[in-house]
Every structure is written in structure tokens, then in C-alpha cells.
Amino acid sequence: MLFIGVDVHLRKIVVHILDANGKTVKSQTLTGDIGLFLESILRLKEDCAVCYEASCGYGHLYDRLKRLPNVKRVVVAHAGQLRLIFRSKRKNDRADAKKLATLLFLDQVPAVHVPGADVRAWRQMIEFRSKTVQKCTAIKNQLRGLLRTHGIAGLSRKALWTRAGMVWLATVELPGVTAAFQRDMLMDSLRQEQVRLKRVTALLDQTAQTQPGVQLLRTIPGVGPRTAEAVVAYIDNPDRFRRSKQVGSYFGLVPCQDQSADANRLGHITREGPSTVRRLLTEAAWQGIRRSPEIAAVFERIQGGDPKRKKIALVATTHWLVRVMHAMLRSGEAARFTTRTKERAAA
């Protein structure tokens, strides 16, 4: 068995190969595309294991390597955790490739989960929609800023973006040609982004209908389709987490810790993992607090009546909620929470 560490770049690939005894067999630099590297792997007469860092396009390379007959194992390393393992002042591509090969030989690679191609595409669409929403918000803020610059009060926050509000915004009199031109260009950009947003949302809705996990998570009060699909897509396989507590760490919802002897300091959350999912989970937790007595009870217990602990309690409730979601995905059971609207109807 050969152990191959690879430092991958767009037009340059550095390869370091170790034999079954951990001795260097070859170290080379390939200039060209991924196809040249794959051809060099195929020419090897022995079975091999390959390791490289997770980066943009890591899934595409993973799929192509897995199809090679002599590649028996492919490991994608967590780039952030590798920096913790090798803190060296001498860093270059050849040294990185050798370190990856050594870790692979020792079976000490901090590996990441590589989902299937369909799940990766699903995640990309979720991130694309999130960025489109951010663009719409940025354009709206620019339009509001333009009105404030010229002393125009305008309509309320929600009313301005209704059909009637957009008609008013398009016809409101602005001083000078440049201000009106800027207003028209921003409104055109907003319409284009809103069209894109509708298209990507429709595509995501179609995908969500084929995912039982999305429908399952939506039984939680406050959890909508966007939050449910993001959690399902990024968890992918619930069984890859041994405990539900690990899901909170995966989404960066656990506090940083500095413990030594009797001193144990907890800081802000780590913020690791996908920020889009973390933001959606926080919004869902806040909606759940408003709609469900059970979720509100968790929030109030953590807050302890202290207004200063409101943010801490919200993040802790979010952490608790994502653990509940993971347990639901593993068991297939729907949520058992009640909603305030049902209680009021019963009363």
C-alpha cells in the first residue's frame, strides 16, 4: 500500500508518496490540470491511499479519485485542524504534501465528511439563495440610504417593498438627475435579484418535497422550509454523529474553552461550520420561543430571569434545538411540541 499526500492547486499539484514502511518513494510537482495527476496515480502498480486538504472543488476530486481502480482509500483532511497539528514556520507545498502523507500513514488525519454529488449540489443552491437574499437586503439598504440622504421620510419598513411601495418609490421626486438615475438603477438590480430569488426558491421547494427529513423537521414550531432543508443537507447522514451533542459542535454552537487545573473559562461560541445554517437555526429558535411553550420554557430556564443573559439563552436554545432535530432525523419521529395558537383555540 502506498500513502500519497497531495497539495492541490488549480494549475500545480505537489505529490509526496510513502511506502508501507513510511519511507519516501517519490516527491514530485505536476504542472497542469487534475487529469495529469489522475494519470500519474493510474500508472502506480500498487494499491494506494490518497489524502488532500478540503478546499473549493474537493468533492469533484474525491469522486474522480474514488473511480480509480488502484485507489482503495481517499481521505479529505480538515484544513483548520491540520493547522493545529502542524504549527511550523517553514511552510511550502512540498512540506505540506509530505505532512499529509505522514498523517495518512499514521492514520491520524482529521477527516471531513464528503457527501454525495447530489447533496453537494443541494448545499450549493442553499448557499446561493442565502447570498441572493443578502444582495436584495443590501440593495434595499442603499435605497433607504438614498431617501435619507435627500431628507425623504418614505414609507414604513415593510410597506416600502410592497407593490404599492415600489410604485411610490419609482415615482417619488428626487433632487437632481443623478439621484433619480441611482434610484432607477438600484430598483432594476432589486427586480433582477428578486427574480433570481424566486427561481432558486422554487427549485429548492421541489428538492425539499423529495426529502422526508425536511417535512419531519417542519413539524417543529418555528422551523420553516429553509431552515429544515439546510439542517438536513448539512447533517446529510445523521448516523455519522455518535451523539447529538456533536451536532452542536459541528455547527459551531458550543463555547470556546480554556481549561487548566481548577480554572475553566468559557468564551463565545466557536462559529465553526456553515454560518448560513447557524443563522437560520438561530432565527428558527427565536420563532420557536414565541410559538411553543416547551421551547420557551427551555429559553426561560437558561435565562433565569436575567435580561443580560438573553443572547446566551438564545444561543443555548439554538444548540438544544439542533440536537432535537438530529434526534428526530435518527428516529424518524415527528416533533411533540404544542403551539400557542392551538392552546388559545382550545381555551
C-alpha positions as CSV (number, residue, x, y, z in Angstrom):
1,M,0.0,0.0,0.0
2,L,1.3,3.4,-0.9
3,F,0.3,6.5,1.1
4,I,0.0,9.7,-1.1
5,G,-0.2,13.2,0.3
6,V,-1.3,15.8,-2.3
7,D,-1.2,19.6,-2.1
8,V,-3.7,20.7,-4.8
9,H,-3.8,24.0,-6.7
10,L,-5.5,25.0,-9.8
11,R,-2.5,24.6,-12.1
12,K,0.0,23.0,-9.8
13,I,-0.2,19.7,-7.8
14,V,2.6,18.6,-5.4
15,V,2.6,14.9,-4.6
16,H,4.5,13.0,-1.9
17,I,4.4,9.2,-1.8
18,L,5.4,7.0,1.1
19,D,5.7,3.2,1.0
20,A,4.2,0.7,3.5
21,N,7.2,1.3,5.9
22,G,6.7,5.1,5.9
23,K,9.8,5.8,3.7
24,T,9.7,8.3,0.9
25,V,9.2,6.8,-2.6
26,K,8.7,9.9,-4.7
27,S,8.2,13.6,-4.4
28,Q,7.2,15.5,-7.5
29,T,5.5,18.6,-8.7
30,L,3.0,18.3,-11.6
31,T,2.1,21.4,-13.6
32,G,-1.2,21.0,-15.3
33,D,-4.8,20.1,-14.5
34,I,-6.2,17.3,-12.3
35,G,-6.2,14.9,-15.2
36,L,-2.4,14.8,-15.3
37,F,-2.4,13.9,-11.6
38,L,-5.0,11.1,-12.0
39,E,-3.0,9.6,-14.9
40,S,0.1,9.5,-12.6
41,I,-1.9,7.7,-10.0
42,L,-3.1,5.1,-12.5
43,R,0.4,4.3,-13.5
44,L,1.3,3.2,-10.0
45,K,1.5,-0.6,-9.8
46,E,0.4,-0.8,-6.1
47,D,-2.8,0.0,-4.3
48,C,-2.8,3.4,-2.7
49,A,-4.5,5.7,-0.3
50,V,-4.7,9.4,-1.1
51,C,-5.1,12.4,1.3
52,Y,-5.6,16.1,0.5
53,E,-6.9,19.2,2.2
54,A,-10.6,20.2,1.9
55,S,-10.9,23.3,-0.4
56,C,-13.0,24.5,-3.2
57,G,-13.8,21.6,-5.5
58,Y,-12.8,18.9,-3.0
59,G,-15.9,16.9,-3.8
60,H,-15.2,16.8,-7.5
61,L,-11.6,15.4,-6.9
62,Y,-12.9,13.0,-4.4
63,D,-15.4,11.5,-6.9
64,R,-12.7,11.1,-9.6
65,L,-10.2,9.5,-7.2
66,K,-12.8,7.0,-5.9
67,R,-13.4,5.8,-9.5
68,L,-9.7,4.8,-10.0
69,P,-9.2,1.0,-9.6
70,N,-6.0,1.2,-7.6
71,V,-7.2,3.9,-5.1
72,K,-8.6,2.0,-2.1
73,R,-9.0,4.9,0.2
74,V,-9.5,8.7,-0.2
75,V,-9.3,11.0,2.9
76,V,-10.1,14.7,2.8
77,A,-8.4,16.5,5.7
78,H,-9.9,19.3,7.7
79,A,-7.7,22.3,6.9
80,G,-8.4,24.1,10.1
81,Q,-7.5,21.2,12.3
82,L,-4.3,20.5,10.3
83,R,-3.1,23.9,11.2
84,L,-3.4,22.9,14.9
85,I,-1.4,19.8,14.3
86,F,1.5,21.3,12.3
87,R,2.4,24.7,13.6
88,S,5.6,25.2,11.6
89,K,7.3,28.4,10.5
90,R,8.6,26.6,7.4
91,K,5.6,26.1,5.2
92,N,5.6,25.3,1.5
93,D,3.7,23.0,-0.9
94,R,6.3,20.1,-0.8
95,A,6.3,20.2,3.0
96,D,2.5,20.2,3.2
97,A,2.3,17.2,0.9
98,K,4.8,15.3,3.0
99,K,2.9,16.1,6.2
100,L,-0.4,14.9,4.7
101,A,1.3,11.6,3.5
102,T,2.8,11.1,7.0
103,L,-0.6,11.7,8.7
104,L,-2.2,9.3,6.3
105,F,0.4,6.7,7.0
106,L,-0.1,7.1,10.8
107,D,-3.9,7.1,10.3
108,Q,-4.1,10.4,12.1
109,V,-5.8,12.6,9.5
110,P,-8.6,14.8,10.9
111,A,-11.0,13.9,8.1
112,V,-14.1,15.7,6.9
113,H,-17.4,14.1,5.8
114,V,-17.7,14.1,2.0
115,P,-21.4,14.0,0.9
116,G,-22.6,12.7,-2.4
117,A,-22.7,14.9,-5.5
118,D,-26.5,15.5,-5.2
119,V,-26.2,16.7,-1.6
120,R,-23.2,18.9,-2.5
121,A,-25.3,20.5,-5.3
122,W,-28.2,20.9,-2.8
123,R,-25.9,22.7,-0.4
124,Q,-24.6,25.0,-3.1
125,M,-28.2,26.0,-4.0
126,I,-28.9,26.8,-0.3
127,E,-25.8,29.0,-0.2
128,F,-26.7,30.6,-3.5
129,R,-30.1,31.5,-2.2
130,S,-28.6,32.9,1.0
131,K,-26.3,35.2,-0.9
132,T,-29.1,36.3,-3.2
133,V,-31.1,37.3,-0.1
134,Q,-28.1,39.3,1.2
135,K,-27.9,41.1,-2.2
136,C,-31.5,42.0,-2.0
137,T,-31.1,43.3,1.5
138,A,-28.0,45.4,0.5
139,I,-29.9,47.0,-2.4
140,K,-32.8,47.8,-0.1
141,N,-30.5,49.4,2.4
142,Q,-28.9,51.5,-0.4
143,L,-32.4,52.7,-1.5
144,R,-33.3,53.7,2.1
145,G,-30.0,55.4,2.4
146,L,-30.7,57.4,-0.8
147,L,-34.0,58.6,0.6
148,R,-32.4,59.6,3.9
149,T,-29.7,61.5,2.1
150,H,-32.2,63.7,0.5
151,G,-34.4,64.1,3.6
152,I,-37.3,61.9,2.3
153,A,-39.1,60.0,5.1
154,G,-40.6,57.4,2.9
155,L,-42.9,54.6,3.9
156,S,-42.6,52.1,6.7
157,R,-40.0,49.3,6.6
158,K,-42.4,46.7,5.2
159,A,-44.7,48.9,3.2
160,L,-41.9,50.2,1.1
161,W,-41.3,46.8,-0.5
162,T,-44.9,46.1,-1.4
163,R,-46.2,46.6,-4.9
164,A,-47.7,50.0,-3.9
165,G,-44.5,50.9,-2.1
166,M,-42.4,50.1,-5.2
167,V,-44.7,52.3,-7.3
168,W,-44.3,55.2,-4.9
169,L,-40.5,54.7,-4.8
170,A,-40.3,54.7,-8.6
171,T,-42.3,58.0,-8.9
172,V,-41.1,59.9,-5.8
173,E,-39.4,63.2,-6.8
174,L,-35.7,63.3,-6.1
175,P,-33.5,66.4,-6.4
176,G,-31.2,66.2,-9.4
177,V,-30.7,63.8,-12.3
178,T,-28.0,61.7,-10.6
179,A,-30.2,60.8,-7.6
180,A,-33.1,59.7,-9.8
181,F,-30.6,57.7,-12.0
182,Q,-29.2,56.0,-9.0
183,R,-32.7,55.1,-7.7
184,D,-33.7,53.6,-11.1
185,M,-30.5,51.5,-11.3
186,L,-31.0,50.2,-7.8
187,M,-34.6,49.3,-8.4
188,D,-33.6,47.5,-11.6
189,S,-31.0,45.5,-9.7
190,L,-33.5,44.7,-7.0
191,R,-36.0,43.4,-9.5
192,Q,-33.4,41.1,-11.1
193,E,-32.3,39.7,-7.8
194,Q,-35.9,39.1,-6.7
195,V,-36.5,37.2,-10.0
196,R,-33.4,35.0,-9.2
197,L,-34.6,34.6,-5.7
198,K,-38.0,33.2,-6.8
199,R,-36.4,30.8,-9.2
200,V,-33.9,29.4,-6.8
201,T,-36.6,29.2,-4.1
202,A,-38.9,27.2,-6.4
203,L,-36.1,24.8,-7.2
204,L,-35.3,24.3,-3.5
205,D,-39.0,23.7,-2.8
206,Q,-39.0,20.9,-5.4
207,T,-36.0,19.3,-3.8
208,A,-37.5,19.6,-0.3
209,Q,-40.6,17.7,-1.4
210,T,-38.4,14.6,-2.1
211,Q,-36.7,14.8,1.3
212,P,-38.7,13.2,4.1
213,G,-36.3,14.8,6.7
214,V,-37.4,18.3,5.6
215,Q,-41.0,17.5,6.2
216,L,-40.2,15.9,9.5
217,L,-38.3,18.9,10.9
218,R,-41.1,21.3,9.8
219,T,-43.3,19.7,12.5
220,I,-41.2,21.8,15.0
221,P,-43.0,25.1,15.7
222,G,-41.0,28.0,14.1
223,V,-39.0,25.8,11.7
224,G,-39.7,26.7,8.1
225,P,-38.6,25.1,4.8
226,R,-35.4,27.0,4.5
227,T,-34.1,26.0,8.0
228,A,-35.3,22.4,7.7
229,E,-33.6,21.9,4.3
230,A,-30.4,23.5,5.4
231,V,-30.1,21.2,8.5
232,V,-30.9,18.1,6.5
233,A,-28.5,18.9,3.8
234,Y,-25.6,19.7,6.1
235,I,-26.2,16.8,8.5
236,D,-26.6,14.5,5.5
237,N,-26.3,11.2,7.3
238,P,-27.4,11.5,11.0
239,D,-25.6,8.3,11.9
240,R,-22.2,9.9,11.3
241,F,-22.6,11.7,14.6
242,R,-22.3,9.3,17.6
243,R,-24.1,11.7,19.9
244,S,-26.5,14.6,19.3
245,K,-24.1,16.9,21.3
246,Q,-21.6,16.6,18.4
247,V,-24.0,18.3,16.1
248,G,-23.8,21.5,18.1
249,S,-20.1,21.4,17.8
250,Y,-20.3,20.8,14.0
251,F,-22.5,23.9,13.6
252,G,-20.2,26.0,15.8
253,L,-22.8,26.4,18.6
254,V,-20.6,25.3,21.5
255,P,-18.4,27.8,23.5
256,C,-14.7,28.1,23.3
257,Q,-13.0,26.6,26.3
258,D,-9.7,27.3,28.1
259,Q,-9.3,24.8,31.0
260,S,-6.3,24.3,33.1
261,A,-6.3,22.8,36.6
262,D,-9.2,24.4,38.6
263,A,-9.6,27.2,36.1
264,N,-12.2,26.7,33.4
265,R,-13.0,29.6,31.1
266,L,-15.8,29.5,28.6
267,G,-15.8,32.1,25.8
268,H,-18.0,32.9,22.8
269,I,-19.2,30.1,20.5
270,T,-16.6,28.7,18.1
271,R,-18.6,29.7,15.0
272,E,-17.2,26.7,13.1
273,G,-19.2,25.0,10.3
274,P,-21.6,26.6,7.9
275,S,-22.6,30.1,9.0
276,T,-25.8,30.0,6.9
277,V,-27.2,27.1,8.8
278,R,-26.2,28.7,12.2
279,R,-28.1,31.9,11.3
280,L,-31.2,30.0,10.1
281,L,-31.2,27.9,13.3
282,T,-31.0,31.0,15.5
283,E,-33.9,32.5,13.7
284,A,-35.9,29.3,14.0
285,A,-35.1,29.1,17.7
286,W,-36.4,32.6,18.2
287,Q,-39.6,31.8,16.3
288,G,-40.0,28.6,18.3
289,I,-39.7,30.5,21.6
290,R,-42.6,32.7,20.5
291,R,-44.8,29.8,19.3
292,S,-44.1,26.9,21.5
293,P,-44.4,26.7,25.3
294,E,-41.9,23.9,25.5
295,I,-39.2,25.8,23.6
296,A,-40.0,28.9,25.6
297,A,-39.5,27.0,28.8
298,V,-36.0,26.0,27.8
299,F,-35.2,29.6,26.9
300,E,-36.6,30.9,30.2
301,R,-34.8,28.3,32.3
302,I,-31.4,29.2,30.8
303,Q,-32.1,32.9,31.0
304,G,-33.1,32.6,34.7
305,G,-35.0,35.9,34.6
306,D,-31.8,37.9,33.9
307,P,-32.2,40.2,30.8
308,K,-28.5,40.3,30.4
309,R,-28.5,36.6,29.6
310,K,-31.0,36.9,26.7
311,K,-28.4,36.3,24.0
312,I,-26.7,33.5,25.9
313,A,-30.1,31.8,26.4
314,L,-31.0,32.2,22.7
315,V,-27.7,30.6,21.6
316,A,-28.1,27.8,24.1
317,T,-31.7,27.2,23.0
318,T,-30.5,27.0,19.4
319,H,-27.9,24.4,20.4
320,W,-30.6,22.4,22.2
321,L,-33.0,22.7,19.2
322,V,-30.4,21.4,16.7
323,R,-29.8,18.4,19.0
324,V,-33.5,17.7,19.0
325,M,-33.5,17.9,15.2
326,H,-30.7,15.4,15.0
327,A,-32.5,13.0,17.3
328,M,-35.7,13.4,15.2
329,L,-33.7,12.6,12.0
330,R,-32.2,9.5,13.6
331,S,-35.5,8.2,15.0
332,G,-37.9,9.4,12.3
333,E,-40.4,10.7,14.9
334,A,-42.2,13.9,14.4
335,A,-42.0,16.8,17.0
336,R,-44.2,16.6,20.1
337,F,-44.2,20.3,20.7
338,T,-47.5,22.2,21.2
339,T,-48.2,25.6,19.7
340,R,-49.6,28.6,21.5
341,T,-52.3,29.1,18.7
342,K,-53.6,25.6,19.4
343,E,-53.7,26.3,23.2
344,R,-55.7,29.5,22.6
345,A,-58.1,27.7,20.3
346,A,-58.7,25.0,22.9
347,A,-59.3,27.6,25.6
